[in-house]
Amino acid sequence: METKINKNLIELGKKVLTAESEAIESLKSAIDGRFEEAIRLILSSKGKVVLTGVGKSALIAQKISATFNSTGQVSVFLHSADALHGDIGILDKSDIVISISKSGETEELVKLLPYFKRIECKHIALTGNVSSTIARASNCILDVSVEEEACRNNLAPTTSTTVALAMGDALAVCLMEARDFTTSDFARNHPSGSLGKKMLLTVGDVYPNNAIPKVGPNSSVEEVIMEISSKRLGATAVVNEGNTVLGIITDGDLRRMLKSHEDYKGLKASEIMSQNPKTTKPEVNASKALAFMKSNSITHLIVEEDGQLLGFIHMHDLLREGLG
């Protein structure tokens, strides 16, 4: 197919965005009593919210369902065609169905209406045709009609899908507010995301628990150097026979020792260690531990519990988790 290059592509792109933004602006009029009724239906339900649709509407339904799940509303996506071939079994009487259809006459969805009625589940129609078959069979109608699509043939789902998605976002945010869904709640649903890690990840989730560098208070300087070198952390803890932390020796301590002691070979670990080292506990928030390191210009923290050495955490361990 021959491609026609149009010098007005920039203006056309802007025209598309203008059409879609104007459609969303017009959508404000649909945030009325019916919108509030939809929110109340969902909040009063003891089940999940099932989003269904076909084609581009199915893709929008998937995104809205994902947004619901990440913001505190249990939800699943059910493709209308798959529902007709067995997947309808996921639906329960206590659930709320949100069907998405621009025309309100989508064949697969219309065929599902008797089943919704039979099991007596509540049904919200998110449609561009408020007098359609699907709308008339619903408990609540959300009007997402648009004057026209953004494409010149008024066919490709563009403006209509944008408006449907925006209505889904409005529902999700209002449900969050109604449930007082907090930042901590959001983080629990995003354990691998940046926010989730910053709020939920603890020192105990991160620090290595093997190859712990440690020496006794009577260890020689040579033994200290060997321990630091072999464990490759740039430091070693000094512990007694009961594994209680007495101090720490870092590469910096060794360099300072070389400057201040001409004959250092007779020194013991207890004579060169830094007493009262900076420590942390496994349950401490990892982001706070990193902030503590930065504020004290150190790269290690001893991990301990009741004075007992558990391990070390290095700044690099935390930076690898994306906490920097």
Protein Blocks (a to p, Z undefined) as FASTA:
>chain_A
ZZdddfklmmmmmmmmmmmmmmmmmmmmmmcfklmmmmmmmmmpcbdcddddehjllmmm
mmmmmmmmmnopacddddfklmmnopmmmpcfkbccddddfklpafklmmmmmmmmmnop
acddddfbfkbmklmmpmbdcdfbdfbdfbfnlmaccklmmmmmmmmmmmmmmmmmmnop
afklmmmmmmmbmklmmmmmcfklmmccehiacddfkbcfklmmmmmmmnonopacdddf
kopafbdcdfklmmmmmmmmmblmlpcfklmmcehiacddfklcfklmmmmmmmnopabd
cddeehiafbdcdfklmmmnopZZ
